[in-house]
Amino acid sequence: MEIIGWLSSAILAITIIHQVYSQWKEGKSEGVSSGLFIGQCAANLGFIVYAVSKPDWVFVFTNALLLATNLLGYALTLKQQKKENSGQVSATE
């Protein structure tokens, strides 16, 4: 059964990492909510604490990876929104 956890972890991580990568590559954060990343980070922290208490290392690893990805996505969103609000054009356009 642990393999199901690891496979699910990989699928989830790939989807979130792909989203952040696409956002970075396009240089835009249109339609991306900062609140999404803040909520995800809060949930990831809670799940890490919970998983360590079990201990469930699949869940710890998954949520630590997602926390790092969500922090990166949040920072990227803030940077891109600041650039968009100041009227600058991204280097990829």
Secondary structure, 3 states (H helix, E strand, C coil): CHHHHHHHHHHHHHHHHHHHHHHHHHCCCCCCCHHHHHHHHHHHHHHHHHHHHCCCHHHHHHHHHHHHHHHHHHHHHHHHHHHHHHCCCCCCC
